[in-house]
């Protein structure tokens, strides 16, 4: 299994990402069915078979990994200029993860399961993700 990590450019908060996704009315003319979300990227991952139906895309929002979405499928597509690209078809649920700082990078990167932050469980110890982020920055967790 392999995950993907991607910057969520132009989005400052997790709530803004949730709002942005719900307002999106179409996906570049592609029809992948109901109850999925799609993100278009330039390149098809060479390790697509390790991601489809198994991995997740981890979203970096304002320099912090905040959430993930399960990758259902990766589809070859063509953009409006006739260039090849990849549509990442994801489950609609945003799963909050333990916040972790992440410096900026271009495009997307592979993320191994060992390096992926754990999901927040809803347990009392997960009650304050911002405190967890500060402790993470200090190297205490």
N, C-alpha and C positions, 0 to 999 in steps of 0.2 A: 504494500500500500504506500501511496505517496500523496502528499498534500501540496497545495499551491498557496503562496502568500502574495498579496497584491495591495498596493496603496489605493486608498479610496480618495482619489483626488477631488478637491472641491467640496468635500464633506468634512465638517468640523466635529460632529457628535454622532453617536450611535442613533440617537433619536432622529437626527437629520437624515441619516441613511435610510431608516425605516420609512420616513415620510417620502423621501425621494423615490424609493422603490414602489410605494403604493400609488404615487402619482403617474408613474410611467405607463403610458397607454399602449405603446407598441414596441416591437423589437425589430427595427430595421426591416419591416416587411416579412420577417420570418415567422412561421407559425409552429411553435413547439408544443401547443396544447395549453390547457388551463392549469393554473396553480403551479407555475414554475416561474423563476426569474432568470433573466439572461444577461450576461455581460459579454461584450465583444472585445477581443484582444487580437493583436496582429498575428501571433504565431501559435501554431498547434503544438502542444507539448509532445516531445518525443516519447515521453513515458505516460502517454494518455491511458493506456490499458491499466496502469497501476492506480489511476485516479478515478476513472469512471465507475460510479456506483460504490466506491470505497472511500475515496478521499474527500477533503473539504477545501474550500477556498477560505483562507484566513485574511480578514480585512484589517489593514492598518489605517486607523483614523487619527489624524492629527499627531502622528508619530508614535502611536500606541496600538498594538494588536488588541482589538476589542471584542471581535466576534468571528464566527465562521458560518459557512453555509455548505451543506453537503453538495458535492458535484454529482449530478445524475448522469450527465453525458457531455461529451465534447464533440461539437459538430463543425466540420469544415464549412466555410461560408465565403461569400464574395461581397465586398463592400460596394458602396455606391460608385466608386472609381474603378471597379473591376479588379481590385487587388484581393488576393487570398487572405483570409483571416480565420479566426476560430471563435465560435460562440460557445460560451461556458453556460450550460443549462444547469440551474441549481434548484434545490428544494427551497421553498419560500421562507422557511423559518430561519431567523437569525438566532444562533446559539451563542450566548455570551460566554466568553472565556476569561480566565484570569488575566487581567491587563498586564501587558509586557511592553516596555519601550522598544521601538524598532526604528533605526535610522532610515533615511530616505534611500530609495533605489529606483531605477527605471524598469518599467515592464512588470513582470512577475518573476517569482523564483520558486524553485522546489522547496518544500519544507518536509523534513522527515517526521514521522510520528514521534520519535524521541525528542525532537526539538520543538514540537507544537505545545503551546500552553494548554493546560487542562481546562475543561469546561467548568463553569461555575455551577455548583450543585444546588444552590438554593438553601444550603445549610447556613447556620448562624455565622460560621467562619467566613462565608462569602458575602456577608451582609454589606460590607463596605468595599466595593472594588477599587475606589480611589485610594483608600488606605493601603490596600494590597499593592497598588501601583507604586506608591511612595516607598513602601518596604522593599519592593523589587528594585527600584532605582538605587536604594541604599545597599543592595546586595544582601538583605536580610532574609528574603524568601526567594 
